[in-house]
Amino acid sequence: MNKNDLIQKLADTTGLAKNDAAKAVEGVFNLIEASLKAGEEVRLTGFGVFVVAQRAGGKGRNPQTGEEITIKPSKQPRFRPGKQLKDALN
């Protein structure tokens, strides 16, 4: 399922106009992104938790040339599924 499929299914199941469903989906994604940028976690009870994880920098090697490169530290979004979501899938 891609974003357009999600919007269409949301519109079908809730009776919202497709435009309104698109605004709702975009709004949720924007709020999650803004919270993660602010360093906050987003906890959706029964679904899961979105968090930001620090990825350490280090040394790497370019596989084509064998040259050593420096890998910068970065922040990565992570999702931890909740128990209810896990149980629903099993």
PyMOL Python script that loads the backbone (N, CA, C, O; Angstrom):
from pymol import cmd

cmd.read_pdbstr("""\
ATOM      1  N   MET A   1       0.856  -1.179   0.000  1.00  0.00           N
ATOM      2  CA  MET A   1       0.000   0.000   0.000  1.00  0.00           C
ATOM      3  C   MET A   1       0.893   1.230   0.000  1.00  0.00           C
ATOM      4  O   MET A   1       1.823   1.330   0.801  1.00  0.00           O
ATOM      5  N   ASN A   2       0.612   2.158  -0.893  1.00  0.00           N
ATOM      6  CA  ASN A   2       1.346   3.416  -0.907  1.00  0.00           C
ATOM      7  C   ASN A   2       0.465   4.526  -0.325  1.00  0.00           C
ATOM      8  O   ASN A   2      -0.655   4.271   0.119  1.00  0.00           O
ATOM      9  N   LYS A   3       0.975   5.740  -0.331  1.00  0.00           N
ATOM     10  CA  LYS A   3       0.269   6.865   0.290  1.00  0.00           C
ATOM     11  C   LYS A   3      -1.080   7.128  -0.375  1.00  0.00           C
ATOM     12  O   LYS A   3      -2.064   7.394   0.314  1.00  0.00           O
ATOM     13  N   ASN A   4      -1.138   7.057  -1.702  1.00  0.00           N
ATOM     14  CA  ASN A   4      -2.406   7.288  -2.403  1.00  0.00           C
ATOM     15  C   ASN A   4      -3.431   6.210  -2.056  1.00  0.00           C
ATOM     16  O   ASN A   4      -4.616   6.503  -1.900  1.00  0.00           O
ATOM     17  N   ASP A   5      -2.971   4.962  -1.935  1.00  0.00           N
ATOM     18  CA  ASP A   5      -3.876   3.878  -1.539  1.00  0.00           C
ATOM     19  C   ASP A   5      -4.408   4.125  -0.132  1.00  0.00           C
ATOM     20  O   ASP A   5      -5.590   3.915   0.138  1.00  0.00           O
ATOM     21  N   LEU A   6      -3.533   4.571   0.759  1.00  0.00           N
ATOM     22  CA  LEU A   6      -3.934   4.867   2.129  1.00  0.00           C
ATOM     23  C   LEU A   6      -5.002   5.963   2.157  1.00  0.00           C
ATOM     24  O   LEU A   6      -6.000   5.850   2.869  1.00  0.00           O
ATOM     25  N   ILE A   7      -4.783   7.007   1.388  1.00  0.00           N
ATOM     26  CA  ILE A   7      -5.751   8.114   1.321  1.00  0.00           C
ATOM     27  C   ILE A   7      -7.089   7.619   0.795  1.00  0.00           C
ATOM     28  O   ILE A   7      -8.136   7.969   1.340  1.00  0.00           O
ATOM     29  N   GLN A   8      -7.066   6.809  -0.259  1.00  0.00           N
ATOM     30  CA  GLN A   8      -8.305   6.290  -0.850  1.00  0.00           C
ATOM     31  C   GLN A   8      -9.052   5.404   0.133  1.00  0.00           C
ATOM     32  O   GLN A   8     -10.269   5.528   0.272  1.00  0.00           O
ATOM     33  N   LYS A   9      -8.343   4.510   0.820  1.00  0.00           N
ATOM     34  CA  LYS A   9      -8.988   3.619   1.785  1.00  0.00           C
ATOM     35  C   LYS A   9      -9.545   4.395   2.975  1.00  0.00           C
ATOM     36  O   LYS A   9     -10.613   4.062   3.489  1.00  0.00           O
ATOM     37  N   LEU A  10      -8.822   5.432   3.418  1.00  0.00           N
ATOM     38  CA  LEU A  10      -9.317   6.271   4.505  1.00  0.00           C
ATOM     39  C   LEU A  10     -10.605   6.971   4.084  1.00  0.00           C
ATOM     40  O   LEU A  10     -11.562   7.041   4.855  1.00  0.00           O
ATOM     41  N   ALA A  11     -10.622   7.486   2.860  1.00  0.00           N
ATOM     42  CA  ALA A  11     -11.823   8.152   2.349  1.00  0.00           C
ATOM     43  C   ALA A  11     -12.992   7.168   2.264  1.00  0.00           C
ATOM     44  O   ALA A  11     -14.122   7.507   2.616  1.00  0.00           O
ATOM     45  N   ASP A  12     -12.715   5.954   1.797  1.00  0.00           N
ATOM     46  CA  ASP A  12     -13.778   4.951   1.653  1.00  0.00           C
ATOM     47  C   ASP A  12     -14.339   4.505   3.004  1.00  0.00           C
ATOM     48  O   ASP A  12     -15.553   4.371   3.159  1.00  0.00           O
ATOM     49  N   THR A  13     -13.459   4.277   3.979  1.00  0.00           N
ATOM     50  CA  THR A  13     -13.920   3.737   5.262  1.00  0.00           C
ATOM     51  C   THR A  13     -14.538   4.786   6.175  1.00  0.00           C
ATOM     52  O   THR A  13     -15.377   4.457   7.014  1.00  0.00           O
ATOM     53  N   THR A  14     -14.130   6.058   6.022  1.00  0.00           N
ATOM     54  CA  THR A  14     -14.666   7.088   6.921  1.00  0.00           C
ATOM     55  C   THR A  14     -15.765   7.929   6.292  1.00  0.00           C
ATOM     56  O   THR A  14     -16.485   8.637   6.995  1.00  0.00           O
ATOM     57  N   GLY A  15     -15.898   7.856   4.972  1.00  0.00           N
ATOM     58  CA  GLY A  15     -16.894   8.679   4.298  1.00  0.00           C
ATOM     59  C   GLY A  15     -16.412  10.098   4.049  1.00  0.00           C
ATOM     60  O   GLY A  15     -17.182  10.948   3.600  1.00  0.00           O
ATOM     61  N   LEU A  16     -15.132  10.362   4.341  1.00  0.00           N
ATOM     62  CA  LEU A  16     -14.566  11.684   4.061  1.00  0.00           C
ATOM     63  C   LEU A  16     -14.363  11.860   2.561  1.00  0.00           C
ATOM     64  O   LEU A  16     -14.207  10.885   1.825  1.00  0.00           O
ATOM     65  N   ALA A  17     -14.368  13.100   2.124  1.00  0.00           N
ATOM     66  CA  ALA A  17     -14.000  13.381   0.741  1.00  0.00           C
ATOM     67  C   ALA A  17     -12.517  13.057   0.582  1.00  0.00           C
ATOM     68  O   ALA A  17     -11.750  13.153   1.540  1.00  0.00           O
ATOM     69  N   LYS A  18     -12.117  12.675  -0.624  1.00  0.00           N
ATOM     70  CA  LYS A  18     -10.725  12.283  -0.837  1.00  0.00           C
ATOM     71  C   LYS A  18      -9.776  13.430  -0.489  1.00  0.00           C
ATOM     72  O   LYS A  18      -8.692  13.188   0.043  1.00  0.00           O
ATOM     73  N   ASN A  19     -10.163  14.674  -0.780  1.00  0.00           N
ATOM     74  CA  ASN A  19      -9.356  15.843  -0.434  1.00  0.00           C
ATOM     75  C   ASN A  19      -9.151  15.955   1.071  1.00  0.00           C
ATOM     76  O   ASN A  19      -8.046  16.225   1.541  1.00  0.00           O
ATOM     77  N   ASP A  20     -10.230  15.744   1.820  1.00  0.00           N
ATOM     78  CA  ASP A  20     -10.150  15.821   3.282  1.00  0.00           C
ATOM     79  C   ASP A  20      -9.301  14.688   3.840  1.00  0.00           C
ATOM     80  O   ASP A  20      -8.536  14.888   4.784  1.00  0.00           O
ATOM     81  N   ALA A  21      -9.433  13.501   3.260  1.00  0.00           N
ATOM     82  CA  ALA A  21      -8.626  12.365   3.697  1.00  0.00           C
ATOM     83  C   ALA A  21      -7.149  12.635   3.428  1.00  0.00           C
ATOM     84  O   ALA A  21      -6.299  12.299   4.252  1.00  0.00           O
ATOM     85  N   ALA A  22      -6.839  13.233   2.289  1.00  0.00           N
ATOM     86  CA  ALA A  22      -5.449  13.568   1.949  1.00  0.00           C
ATOM     87  C   ALA A  22      -4.890  14.577   2.945  1.00  0.00           C
ATOM     88  O   ALA A  22      -3.742  14.454   3.372  1.00  0.00           O
ATOM     89  N   LYS A  23      -5.692  15.578   3.320  1.00  0.00           N
ATOM     90  CA  LYS A  23      -5.248  16.568   4.305  1.00  0.00           C
ATOM     91  C   LYS A  23      -5.005  15.913   5.655  1.00  0.00           C
ATOM     92  O   LYS A  23      -4.053  16.265   6.352  1.00  0.00           O
ATOM     93  N   ALA A  24      -5.856  14.966   6.032  1.00  0.00           N
ATOM     94  CA  ALA A  24      -5.698  14.281   7.319  1.00  0.00           C
ATOM     95  C   ALA A  24      -4.411  13.458   7.334  1.00  0.00           C
ATOM     96  O   ALA A  24      -3.650  13.509   8.300  1.00  0.00           O
ATOM     97  N   VAL A  25      -4.170  12.705   6.270  1.00  0.00           N
ATOM     98  CA  VAL A  25      -2.961  11.872   6.201  1.00  0.00           C
ATOM     99  C   VAL A  25      -1.720  12.761   6.208  1.00  0.00           C
ATOM    100  O   VAL A  25      -0.778  12.500   6.955  1.00  0.00           O
ATOM    101  N   GLU A  26      -1.711  13.798   5.388  1.00  0.00           N
ATOM    102  CA  GLU A  26      -0.574  14.724   5.346  1.00  0.00           C
ATOM    103  C   GLU A  26      -0.349  15.372   6.703  1.00  0.00           C
ATOM    104  O   GLU A  26       0.789  15.528   7.146  1.00  0.00           O
ATOM    105  N   GLY A  27      -1.448  15.750   7.365  1.00  0.00           N
ATOM    106  CA  GLY A  27      -1.345  16.376   8.678  1.00  0.00           C
ATOM    107  C   GLY A  27      -0.709  15.459   9.705  1.00  0.00           C
ATOM    108  O   GLY A  27       0.137  15.891  10.487  1.00  0.00           O
ATOM    109  N   VAL A  28      -1.111  14.195   9.709  1.00  0.00           N
ATOM    110  CA  VAL A  28      -0.537  13.233  10.657  1.00  0.00           C
ATOM    111  C   VAL A  28       0.949  13.045  10.375  1.00  0.00           C
ATOM    112  O   VAL A  28       1.762  13.061  11.299  1.00  0.00           O
ATOM    113  N   PHE A  29       1.309  12.867   9.105  1.00  0.00           N
ATOM    114  CA  PHE A  29       2.720  12.687   8.750  1.00  0.00           C
ATOM    115  C   PHE A  29       3.545  13.908   9.132  1.00  0.00           C
ATOM    116  O   PHE A  29       4.656  13.768   9.642  1.00  0.00           O
ATOM    117  N   ASN A  30       3.015  15.103   8.890  1.00  0.00           N
ATOM    118  CA  ASN A  30       3.738  16.335   9.224  1.00  0.00           C
ATOM    119  C   ASN A  30       3.935  16.478  10.735  1.00  0.00           C
ATOM    120  O   ASN A  30       4.996  16.911  11.183  1.00  0.00           O
ATOM    121  N   LEU A  31       2.917  16.115  11.520  1.00  0.00           N
ATOM    122  CA  LEU A  31       3.033  16.196  12.977  1.00  0.00           C
ATOM    123  C   LEU A  31       4.062  15.199  13.515  1.00  0.00           C
ATOM    124  O   LEU A  31       4.831  15.524  14.419  1.00  0.00           O
ATOM    125  N   ILE A  32       4.073  13.992  12.959  1.00  0.00           N
ATOM    126  CA  ILE A  32       5.065  12.997  13.382  1.00  0.00           C
ATOM    127  C   ILE A  32       6.462  13.499  13.046  1.00  0.00           C
ATOM    128  O   ILE A  32       7.372  13.416  13.871  1.00  0.00           O
ATOM    129  N   GLU A  33       6.631  14.022  11.831  1.00  0.00           N
ATOM    130  CA  GLU A  33       7.942  14.536  11.417  1.00  0.00           C
ATOM    131  C   GLU A  33       8.398  15.689  12.309  1.00  0.00           C
ATOM    132  O   GLU A  33       9.551  15.719  12.739  1.00  0.00           O
ATOM    133  N   ALA A  34       7.510  16.628  12.588  1.00  0.00           N
ATOM    134  CA  ALA A  34       7.864  17.782  13.417  1.00  0.00           C
ATOM    135  C   ALA A  34       8.244  17.346  14.832  1.00  0.00           C
ATOM    136  O   ALA A  34       9.188  17.880  15.413  1.00  0.00           O
ATOM    137  N   SER A  35       7.515  16.382  15.386  1.00  0.00           N
ATOM    138  CA  SER A  35       7.827  15.900  16.730  1.00  0.00           C
ATOM    139  C   SER A  35       9.183  15.213  16.760  1.00  0.00           C
ATOM    140  O   SER A  35       9.954  15.418  17.698  1.00  0.00           O
ATOM    141  N   LEU A  36       9.489  14.404  15.753  1.00  0.00           N
ATOM    142  CA  LEU A  36      10.779  13.727  15.703  1.00  0.00           C
ATOM    143  C   LEU A  36      11.916  14.725  15.534  1.00  0.00           C
ATOM    144  O   LEU A  36      12.979  14.563  16.134  1.00  0.00           O
ATOM    145  N   LYS A  37      11.699  15.758  14.719  1.00  0.00           N
ATOM    146  CA  LYS A  37      12.727  16.794  14.553  1.00  0.00           C
ATOM    147  C   LYS A  37      13.003  17.510  15.865  1.00  0.00           C
ATOM    148  O   LYS A  37      14.136  17.914  16.129  1.00  0.00           O
ATOM    149  N   ALA A  38      11.966  17.671  16.694  1.00  0.00           N
ATOM    150  CA  ALA A  38      12.113  18.340  17.989  1.00  0.00           C
ATOM    151  C   ALA A  38      12.723  17.409  19.045  1.00  0.00           C
ATOM    152  O   ALA A  38      12.931  17.815  20.188  1.00  0.00           O
ATOM    153  N   GLY A  39      13.008  16.165  18.659  1.00  0.00           N
ATOM    154  CA  GLY A  39      13.624  15.228  19.586  1.00  0.00           C
ATOM    155  C   GLY A  39      12.630  14.484  20.464  1.00  0.00           C
ATOM    156  O   GLY A  39      13.024  13.798  21.407  1.00  0.00           O
ATOM    157  N   GLU A  40      11.353  14.615  20.163  1.00  0.00           N
ATOM    158  CA  GLU A  40      10.318  13.941  20.950  1.00  0.00           C
ATOM    159  C   GLU A  40       9.992  12.596  20.329  1.00  0.00           C
ATOM    160  O   GLU A  40      10.196  12.385  19.134  1.00  0.00           O
ATOM    161  N   GLU A  41       9.487  11.694  21.147  1.00  0.00           N
ATOM    162  CA  GLU A  41       8.985  10.440  20.592  1.00  0.00           C
ATOM    163  C   GLU A  41       7.486  10.580  20.372  1.00  0.00           C
ATOM    164  O   GLU A  41       6.818  11.359  21.051  1.00  0.00           O
ATOM    165  N   VAL A  42       6.970   9.823  19.422  1.00  0.00           N
ATOM    166  CA  VAL A  42       5.538   9.818  19.134  1.00  0.00           C
ATOM    167  C   VAL A  42       5.010   8.439  19.522  1.00  0.00           C
ATOM    168  O   VAL A  42       5.328   7.435  18.883  1.00  0.00           O
ATOM    169  N   ARG A  43       4.201   8.408  20.576  1.00  0.00           N
ATOM    170  CA  ARG A  43       3.688   7.142  21.113  1.00  0.00           C
ATOM    171  C   ARG A  43       2.209   7.027  20.758  1.00  0.00           C
ATOM    172  O   ARG A  43       1.388   7.817  21.224  1.00  0.00           O
ATOM    173  N   LEU A  44       1.878   6.041  19.934  1.00  0.00           N
ATOM    174  CA  LEU A  44       0.499   5.774  19.547  1.00  0.00           C
ATOM    175  C   LEU A  44       0.091   4.470  20.232  1.00  0.00           C
ATOM    176  O   LEU A  44       0.424   3.380  19.766  1.00  0.00           O
ATOM    177  N   THR A  45      -0.627   4.596  21.333  1.00  0.00           N
ATOM    178  CA  THR A  45      -0.978   3.444  22.148  1.00  0.00           C
ATOM    179  C   THR A  45      -1.699   2.392  21.313  1.00  0.00           C
ATOM    180  O   THR A  45      -2.658   2.692  20.602  1.00  0.00           O
ATOM    181  N   GLY A  46      -1.222   1.162  21.413  1.00  0.00           N
ATOM    182  CA  GLY A  46      -1.808   0.061  20.669  1.00  0.00           C
ATOM    183  C   GLY A  46      -1.220  -0.109  19.283  1.00  0.00           C
ATOM    184  O   GLY A  46      -1.419  -1.147  18.652  1.00  0.00           O
ATOM    185  N   PHE A  47      -0.497   0.894  18.797  1.00  0.00           N
ATOM    186  CA  PHE A  47       0.085   0.817  17.459  1.00  0.00           C
ATOM    187  C   PHE A  47       1.601   0.715  17.521  1.00  0.00           C
ATOM    188  O   PHE A  47       2.186  -0.241  17.010  1.00  0.00           O
ATOM    189  N   GLY A  48       2.240   1.707  18.150  1.00  0.00           N
ATOM    190  CA  GLY A  48       3.688   1.666  18.260  1.00  0.00           C
ATOM    191  C   GLY A  48       4.271   3.008  18.621  1.00  0.00           C
ATOM    192  O   GLY A  48       3.548   3.954  18.934  1.00  0.00           O
ATOM    193  N   VAL A  49       5.595   3.082  18.573  1.00  0.00           N
ATOM    194  CA  VAL A  49       6.321   4.286  18.967  1.00  0.00           C
ATOM    195  C   VAL A  49       7.318   4.658  17.876  1.00  0.00           C
ATOM    196  O   VAL A  49       8.087   3.819  17.406  1.00  0.00           O
ATOM    197  N   PHE A  50       7.292   5.920  17.484  1.00  0.00           N
ATOM    198  CA  PHE A  50       8.291   6.473  16.569  1.00  0.00           C
ATOM    199  C   PHE A  50       9.328   7.198  17.424  1.00  0.00           C
ATOM    200  O   PHE A  50       8.964   8.028  18.258  1.00  0.00           O
ATOM    201  N   VAL A  51      10.606   6.899  17.232  1.00  0.00           N
ATOM    202  CA  VAL A  51      11.680   7.538  17.984  1.00  0.00           C
ATOM    203  C   VAL A  51      12.814   7.911  17.038  1.00  0.00           C
ATOM    204  O   VAL A  51      12.884   7.436  15.904  1.00  0.00           O
ATOM    205  N   VAL A  52      13.700   8.772  17.532  1.00  0.00           N
ATOM    206  CA  VAL A  52      14.907   9.133  16.788  1.00  0.00           C
ATOM    207  C   VAL A  52      16.084   8.441  17.460  1.00  0.00           C
ATOM    208  O   VAL A  52      16.281   8.567  18.668  1.00  0.00           O
ATOM    209  N   ALA A  53      16.860   7.713  16.674  1.00  0.00           N
ATOM    210  CA  ALA A  53      18.037   7.023  17.196  1.00  0.00           C
ATOM    211  C   ALA A  53      19.290   7.686  16.643  1.00  0.00           C
ATOM    212  O   ALA A  53      19.336   8.080  15.477  1.00  0.00           O
ATOM    213  N   GLN A  54      20.303   7.803  17.488  1.00  0.00           N
ATOM    214  CA  GLN A  54      21.598   8.345  17.065  1.00  0.00           C
ATOM    215  C   GLN A  54      22.410   7.223  16.434  1.00  0.00           C
ATOM    216  O   GLN A  54      22.544   6.145  17.015  1.00  0.00           O
ATOM    217  N   ARG A  55      22.936   7.469  15.277  1.00  0.00           N
ATOM    218  CA  ARG A  55      23.806   6.502  14.624  1.00  0.00           C
ATOM    219  C   ARG A  55      25.225   7.037  14.709  1.00  0.00           C
ATOM    220  O   ARG A  55      25.499   8.146  14.250  1.00  0.00           O
ATOM    221  N   ALA A  56      26.113   6.273  15.280  1.00  0.00           N
ATOM    222  CA  ALA A  56      27.488   6.721  15.480  1.00  0.00           C
ATOM    223  C   ALA A  56      28.224   6.807  14.151  1.00  0.00           C
ATOM    224  O   ALA A  56      27.958   6.050  13.218  1.00  0.00           O
ATOM    225  N   GLY A  57      29.147   7.740  14.094  1.00  0.00           N
ATOM    226  CA  GLY A  57      30.010   7.853  12.923  1.00  0.00           C
ATOM    227  C   GLY A  57      31.126   6.830  13.017  1.00  0.00           C
ATOM    228  O   GLY A  57      31.191   6.042  13.960  1.00  0.00           O
ATOM    229  N   GLY A  58      31.988   6.855  12.041  1.00  0.00           N
ATOM    230  CA  GLY A  58      33.097   5.918  12.088  1.00  0.00           C
ATOM    231  C   GLY A  58      33.875   5.939  10.790  1.00  0.00           C
ATOM    232  O   GLY A  58      33.751   6.865   9.988  1.00  0.00           O
ATOM    233  N   LYS A  59      34.659   4.932  10.599  1.00  0.00           N
ATOM    234  CA  LYS A  59      35.464   4.800   9.390  1.00  0.00           C
ATOM    235  C   LYS A  59      34.839   3.721   8.515  1.00  0.00           C
ATOM    236  O   LYS A  59      34.319   2.721   9.011  1.00  0.00           O
ATOM    237  N   GLY A  60      34.898   3.938   7.220  1.00  0.00           N
ATOM    238  CA  GLY A  60      34.405   2.962   6.264  1.00  0.00           C
ATOM    239  C   GLY A  60      35.374   2.866   5.108  1.00  0.00           C
ATOM    240  O   GLY A  60      36.413   3.525   5.094  1.00  0.00           O
ATOM    241  N   ARG A  61      35.025   2.045   4.147  1.00  0.00           N
ATOM    242  CA  ARG A  61      35.888   1.865   2.992  1.00  0.00           C
ATOM    243  C   ARG A  61      35.048   1.902   1.730  1.00  0.00           C
ATOM    244  O   ARG A  61      34.014   1.239   1.644  1.00  0.00           O
ATOM    245  N   ASN A  62      35.494   2.679   0.749  1.00  0.00           N
ATOM    246  CA  ASN A  62      34.835   2.720  -0.553  1.00  0.00           C
ATOM    247  C   ASN A  62      35.114   1.388  -1.245  1.00  0.00           C
ATOM    248  O   ASN A  62      36.274   1.065  -1.501  1.00  0.00           O
ATOM    249  N   PRO A  63      34.060   0.597  -1.558  1.00  0.00           N
ATOM    250  CA  PRO A  63      34.303  -0.723  -2.129  1.00  0.00           C
ATOM    251  C   PRO A  63      34.912  -0.684  -3.537  1.00  0.00           C
ATOM    252  O   PRO A  63      35.550  -1.652  -3.952  1.00  0.00           O
ATOM    253  N   GLN A  64      34.729   0.402  -4.270  1.00  0.00           N
ATOM    254  CA  GLN A  64      35.270   0.482  -5.630  1.00  0.00           C
ATOM    255  C   GLN A  64      36.756   0.798  -5.641  1.00  0.00           C
ATOM    256  O   GLN A  64      37.514   0.238  -6.432  1.00  0.00           O
ATOM    257  N   THR A  65      37.168   1.705  -4.750  1.00  0.00           N
ATOM    258  CA  THR A  65      38.564   2.145  -4.780  1.00  0.00           C
ATOM    259  C   THR A  65      39.382   1.618  -3.600  1.00  0.00           C
ATOM    260  O   THR A  65      40.613   1.634  -3.641  1.00  0.00           O
ATOM    261  N   GLY A  66      38.712   1.157  -2.564  1.00  0.00           N
ATOM    262  CA  GLY A  66      39.414   0.707  -1.373  1.00  0.00           C
ATOM    263  C   GLY A  66      39.854   1.856  -0.478  1.00  0.00           C
ATOM    264  O   GLY A  66      40.488   1.634   0.553  1.00  0.00           O
ATOM    265  N   GLU A  67      39.520   3.082  -0.868  1.00  0.00           N
ATOM    266  CA  GLU A  67      39.899   4.277  -0.113  1.00  0.00           C
ATOM    267  C   GLU A  67      39.107   4.344   1.193  1.00  0.00           C
ATOM    268  O   GLU A  67      37.909   4.059   1.217  1.00  0.00           O
ATOM    269  N   GLU A  68      39.783   4.722   2.271  1.00  0.00           N
ATOM    270  CA  GLU A  68      39.119   4.860   3.561  1.00  0.00           C
ATOM    271  C   GLU A  68      38.338   6.167   3.580  1.00  0.00           C
ATOM    272  O   GLU A  68      38.833   7.202   3.136  1.00  0.00           O
ATOM    273  N   ILE A  69      37.099   6.111   4.105  1.00  0.00           N
ATOM    274  CA  ILE A  69      36.260   7.309   4.188  1.00  0.00           C
ATOM    275  C   ILE A  69      35.766   7.469   5.615  1.00  0.00           C
ATOM    276  O   ILE A  69      35.760   6.519   6.398  1.00  0.00           O
ATOM    277  N   THR A  70      35.350   8.696   5.941  1.00  0.00           N
ATOM    278  CA  THR A  70      34.792   8.987   7.255  1.00  0.00           C
ATOM    279  C   THR A  70      33.274   9.040   7.131  1.00  0.00           C
ATOM    280  O   THR A  70      32.741   9.736   6.267  1.00  0.00           O
ATOM    281  N   ILE A  71      32.585   8.309   7.988  1.00  0.00           N
ATOM    282  CA  ILE A  71      31.129   8.298   8.002  1.00  0.00           C
ATOM    283  C   ILE A  71      30.678   9.193   9.142  1.00  0.00           C
ATOM    284  O   ILE A  71      31.046   8.977  10.297  1.00  0.00           O
ATOM    285  N   LYS A  72      29.873  10.207   8.809  1.00  0.00           N
ATOM    286  CA  LYS A  72      29.409  11.169   9.811  1.00  0.00           C
ATOM    287  C   LYS A  72      28.317  10.551  10.692  1.00  0.00           C
ATOM    288  O   LYS A  72      27.552   9.701  10.237  1.00  0.00           O
ATOM    289  N   PRO A  73      28.253  10.986  11.955  1.00  0.00           N
ATOM    290  CA  PRO A  73      27.129  10.549  12.804  1.00  0.00           C
ATOM    291  C   PRO A  73      25.824  11.107  12.230  1.00  0.00           C
ATOM    292  O   PRO A  73      25.818  12.179  11.626  1.00  0.00           O
ATOM    293  N   SER A  74      24.732  10.388  12.418  1.00  0.00           N
ATOM    294  CA  SER A  74      23.446  10.852  11.898  1.00  0.00           C
ATOM    295  C   SER A  74      22.312  10.409  12.817  1.00  0.00           C
ATOM    296  O   SER A  74      22.488   9.567  13.697  1.00  0.00           O
ATOM    297  N   LYS A  75      21.160  10.994  12.585  1.00  0.00           N
ATOM    298  CA  LYS A  75      19.948  10.629  13.316  1.00  0.00           C
ATOM    299  C   LYS A  75      19.076   9.815  12.367  1.00  0.00           C
ATOM    300  O   LYS A  75      18.917  10.169  11.198  1.00  0.00           O
ATOM    301  N   GLN A  76      18.512   8.723  12.878  1.00  0.00           N
ATOM    302  CA  GLN A  76      17.688   7.839  12.079  1.00  0.00           C
ATOM    303  C   GLN A  76      16.322   7.659  12.746  1.00  0.00           C
ATOM    304  O   GLN A  76      16.248   7.438  13.955  1.00  0.00           O
ATOM    305  N   PRO A  77      15.244   7.753  11.965  1.00  0.00           N
ATOM    306  CA  PRO A  77      13.936   7.458  12.554  1.00  0.00           C
ATOM    307  C   PRO A  77      13.784   5.954  12.750  1.00  0.00           C
ATOM    308  O   PRO A  77      14.226   5.163  11.917  1.00  0.00           O
ATOM    309  N   ARG A  78      13.163   5.572  13.840  1.00  0.00           N
ATOM    310  CA  ARG A  78      12.920   4.163  14.138  1.00  0.00           C
ATOM    311  C   ARG A  78      11.460   3.994  14.547  1.00  0.00           C
ATOM    312  O   ARG A  78      10.847   4.910  15.096  1.00  0.00           O
ATOM    313  N   PHE A  79      10.919   2.824  14.274  1.00  0.00           N
ATOM    314  CA  PHE A  79       9.554   2.497  14.692  1.00  0.00           C
ATOM    315  C   PHE A  79       9.594   1.201  15.474  1.00  0.00           C
ATOM    316  O   PHE A  79      10.147   0.201  15.017  1.00  0.00           O
ATOM    317  N   ARG A  80       9.002   1.227  16.657  1.00  0.00           N
ATOM    318  CA  ARG A  80       8.862   0.022  17.479  1.00  0.00           C
ATOM    319  C   ARG A  80       7.376  -0.314  17.553  1.00  0.00           C
ATOM    320  O   ARG A  80       6.599   0.454  18.120  1.00  0.00           O
ATOM    321  N   PRO A  81       6.976  -1.438  16.994  1.00  0.00           N
ATOM    322  CA  PRO A  81       5.547  -1.786  17.025  1.00  0.00           C
ATOM    323  C   PRO A  81       5.077  -2.081  18.431  1.00  0.00           C
ATOM    324  O   PRO A  81       5.835  -2.591  19.256  1.00  0.00           O
ATOM    325  N   GLY A  82       3.812  -1.757  18.704  1.00  0.00           N
ATOM    326  CA  GLY A  82       3.209  -2.033  20.001  1.00  0.00           C
ATOM    327  C   GLY A  82       2.726  -3.459  20.099  1.00  0.00           C
ATOM    328  O   GLY A  82       2.658  -4.167  19.094  1.00  0.00           O
ATOM    329  N   LYS A  83       2.394  -3.886  21.290  1.00  0.00           N
ATOM    330  CA  LYS A  83       1.962  -5.266  21.530  1.00  0.00           C
ATOM    331  C   LYS A  83       0.702  -5.604  20.754  1.00  0.00           C
ATOM    332  O   LYS A  83       0.615  -6.689  20.179  1.00  0.00           O
ATOM    333  N   GLN A  84      -0.282  -4.704  20.721  1.00  0.00           N
ATOM    334  CA  GLN A  84      -1.528  -4.974  20.015  1.00  0.00           C
ATOM    335  C   GLN A  84      -1.294  -5.180  18.517  1.00  0.00           C
ATOM    336  O   GLN A  84      -1.919  -6.046  17.905  1.00  0.00           O
ATOM    337  N   LEU A  85      -0.400  -4.389  17.930  1.00  0.00           N
ATOM    338  CA  LEU A  85      -0.083  -4.542  16.511  1.00  0.00           C
ATOM    339  C   LEU A  85       0.607  -5.874  16.268  1.00  0.00           C
ATOM    340  O   LEU A  85       0.283  -6.580  15.313  1.00  0.00           O
ATOM    341  N   LYS A  86       1.555  -6.220  17.126  1.00  0.00           N
ATOM    342  CA  LYS A  86       2.247  -7.506  17.001  1.00  0.00           C
ATOM    343  C   LYS A  86       1.260  -8.669  17.115  1.00  0.00           C
ATOM    344  O   LYS A  86       1.305  -9.618  16.333  1.00  0.00           O
ATOM    345  N   ASP A  87       0.369  -8.577  18.103  1.00  0.00           N
ATOM    346  CA  ASP A  87      -0.611  -9.647  18.315  1.00  0.00           C
ATOM    347  C   ASP A  87      -1.561  -9.764  17.134  1.00  0.00           C
ATOM    348  O   ASP A  87      -1.969 -10.870  16.779  1.00  0.00           O
ATOM    349  N   ALA A  88      -1.919  -8.646  16.522  1.00  0.00           N
ATOM    350  CA  ALA A  88      -2.832  -8.665  15.374  1.00  0.00           C
ATOM    351  C   ALA A  88      -2.216  -9.366  14.170  1.00  0.00           C
ATOM    352  O   ALA A  88      -2.927  -9.934  13.341  1.00  0.00           O
ATOM    353  N   LEU A  89      -0.893  -9.322  14.081  1.00  0.00           N
ATOM    354  CA  LEU A  89      -0.215  -9.930  12.942  1.00  0.00           C
ATOM    355  C   LEU A  89       0.072 -11.406  13.157  1.00  0.00           C
ATOM    356  O   LEU A  89       0.347 -12.128  12.199  1.00  0.00           O
ATOM    357  N   ASN A  90       0.012 -11.862  14.396  1.00  0.00           N
ATOM    358  CA  ASN A  90       0.344 -13.269  14.675  1.00  0.00           C
ATOM    359  C   ASN A  90      -0.846 -14.084  15.063  1.00  0.00           C
ATOM    360  O   ASN A  90      -0.717 -15.280  15.326  1.00  0.00           O
TER     361      ASN A  90
END
""", "prot")
cmd.dss("prot")
cmd.show_as("cartoon", "prot")
cmd.util.cbc("prot")
cmd.orient("prot")
